[in-house]
Amino acid sequence: MAGGKETPRQKMIGMMYLVLTALLAMNVSKQILKGYITVNESMEKSKKNLEENNKRIFESFEHTINGNPAAKPYFDKAKEAQASIKEVVKYIDGVRNLVIETTEQIGQGDTAKLRYLGKIDDYDVPTHVLIGSDAASPENKPNSAVELQAKMNGLHDKLISMLDNMQKDKKTKILEDDYQGLKKKIGSIKPTDSGAEEDGIKLTWPVENFYHLPMAAVVCNLNKMQADLHNVEAELLQVFSGASGKLAIKFDRLTAKVIAPSSYIQAGQPYTADIFLAASSSAMTADMMEVLIGADSASGGQGGTKLPIVDGQGKYEVNTGGQGEQTYKGVIKFKKPDGTYDFYPFSSTYMVAAPSVAVEPEKMNVLYIGVDNPIVVSAAGVSPTDLNVSITGCGATKTGGSGGKFVVRATSPGTCQISVSAKTKDGVKAQGPPKKFRVKKIPDPSAKLGGRLCQGIMDFKKMELAAIGGVGAEIPGFDFDVKFPVQSFLFSANVKGIIKEFPCNGPNLSAEAKGVLQSLNSGGKAFFENIKVKAPDGTIRTLPTVSLKVK
């Protein structure tokens, strides 16, 4: 039952099969009959190799349909044919196992161990299972040769019908040579009667293949039928995958793409986008694909503006004039191998806005002298790396700039201006008018005694005096971390009716002044006067006098 071209190995197996059949007719010995085992084992290996090869082809075919929609109809037909073939292959497995089980009287047939079975020369039981008692009238029963012949005929007719219907549909049509070749290959599995007679018995297909043959020959015949079916399966997969491949496009470029519903987002609104890998073909040229702006599929792509194709992608660039939302649309005109076209419409929008810039202080809405004032600069549609920022007035300077973040330091009060421009392909362009900021000196701090901020007259308990070791200075609730180190102050107190003064350098009380402070009793008073502190801008400031009264 060979059909189409055969490999040297297949020809050798066929010749061995014919020779062994002839030897059987001559009633050769059981030892020589074991040659069928060799053929059977070779057939088993061939079946396994065919099954693995067909699996690889099928999986490869399946992967192509993701990038080539035209391949799917062929893949679906290949899948349908493969399922029908596998159904008959599985049926033959059942027939073979039944022959072995019945002949050997074992629980489960195993052709891989045929050489270890003891009744490979038995021809009565296999004949009874597959033919029955009368060769002239083979029995039509489950798992019989007659039923097997019907299964094979049904598979043949189903595959031929599928091929004929494929030729009527342009989505699944194959080349005429491939069509005729497949029909011939499928025809090889159709069981046919020779029409000859022997000893008065008509040699039908069931009789020729299974009547009065030893079990070894019957098993070998069944395995050969399965191998023939796998050969047909391989031919179908190769032709169908090849047919779809003629319409395939090789996508050899992968790029990350981000598509957002809008490129203009108001503060407080969420930004959403689809991020994915996009495949394109670098071999796609303008004669294969046209990207047309202003055209549609109804017009057949007529009247549109063609975009240049670079690496399989249309490149769109247009100057922006008017402000507001801008919309453009068009169609991709794709030429198929058969010369016809498919059209893929597209549309998109973008927002054109006047140049605008935002300069925002991170801490307060004014700039302070003598401290680092962090600001963030941004401009709509401009990367922070393309921004030029300059500052004038109040002796202000800037440092930094990474991610649009700067630090401004000023030396005098007044108003400064921050100007922002952007580097573009057409040169440096201003991004809106300069932003003005007030520059002020840092407010005076409050004196601090014993961990308490003090102003005017402060009451302290006798027991709290021990915690006062000197004078500090602090601005309550100020956003900047600023220090006002105390340079000096004058401590005075009424000691036995006499006002004594104790000048102190630095923030701490002198030992004598501290002793006087701690000796005060209820009603006693002390004064911290002429408190000199050094501001962050380097100037010396004098804080108001603090009066301390012991409760």
DABELCOR-V331583 format. One line per field, one symbol per residue. ss: DSSP state (2 for helix, 1 for strand, 0 for the rest). phi: phi as a letter, one per 20 degrees, with the letter a starting at -180 (. if undefined). burial: I if it has 9 or more other C-alpha atoms within 8 Angstrom, else O. A space follows every 10 residues. Layout:
# DABELCOR-V331583
ss = ???
phi = ???
burial = ???
This chain:
# DABELCOR-V331583
ss = 0000000222 2222222222 2222200002 2220222222 2222222222 2222222222 2222000022 2222222222 2222222222 2222222222 2222000000 2222220000 0002222222 0000222000 0000222222 2222222222 2222222000 0000022222 2222222000 0000001100 1100222222 0000222222 2222222222 2222222222 2222200000 0011111110 0000000000 0001111111 0000000011 1110002220 0000110111 0011100000 0001111111 1111100000 1111111111 1100001111 1000001110 0011111110 0102221111 1100001111 0222111111 0001111111 1111001111 0000111111 0000011110 0111011111 0222222001 0111000000 0000011111 1111100111 1111100100 2222222220 0000111111 1111000001 1110011111 0
phi = .ebmfdfgff ffffffffff fffffemfff ffgfffffff ffffffffff ffffffffff ffffffdbgf efgfffffff ffffffffgf ffgfffffff fffeldfbfb ffdgfeeecf efdffgfffe doecffbgfd cgmdffffff fffffgffff fffffffedf fcfdffffff ffffffffef fcefnfcblm dfefgfffec eldfggffff ffffffffff ffgfffffff ffffffdfde edcdceccdd gbdccegnef dcbddbeddb dfefdffdbc ddendbffem meneefefdc lmcfddbbfd cfeofdccba beddeegene cddcfbbbcb ddcfgbcccc fedcecddfn cfdfcddbcg mcfgfdedcc ccnmmfcccn pfmndccdcd dbfpcdcddc ccecfeoecf dnffdecfdc efgfedfccl ndfcbmecec fgfeffeedr cdbbdfmefe eddcffeaad dcbedlnded dcfcemeeff ffffffffef dgnfcbcddl fecefgened ddeffdddce e
burial = OOIOOIOOOO IOIOOIIOOI IOIIOOOIOO OOIIIIIOII IOIIOIIOOI IOIIOOIIOO IIOIIOIIOI IIIIIOIIOO IIOIIOOIIO OIOIIIIIII IIIIOOOOIO OOOIOOOOOI IIIOIIIIII IIOOIOOIIO OOIIIIIIIO IIIOIIOOII OIIOOIIOOO OIIIOOOIIO IIIIIIIIII OOOOOOOOOO OIIIIIIOII IOIIIIIIII IIIIIIIIII IIIIIIIIII IOIIOOIIOO IOOIOOIOOI OOOOOOOOOO OOOOOOOOII IIOIIOOIII IIIIIIIOOO IOOIOOIIII IIOIOOOOOO OOIOOOOIII IIIIIIOOOO OOIIIOOOII IIOOIOIOIO IOOOOIIIII IOIIIIIIIO OIOIOIIOOO IIIIOIIIOO OOOIIIIIII IIIIIIIIII IIIOOOOOOI IOOOOOIIII IOOOIIIIII OOIIIOIIOI OIOIIOOIII IIIIIOOOOO OOOIIIIIII IIIIOOOOOO OIOIOOIIIO OOIIOIIIOI OOOIIIIIII IIIIIIOOOO IOIIIIIIII O
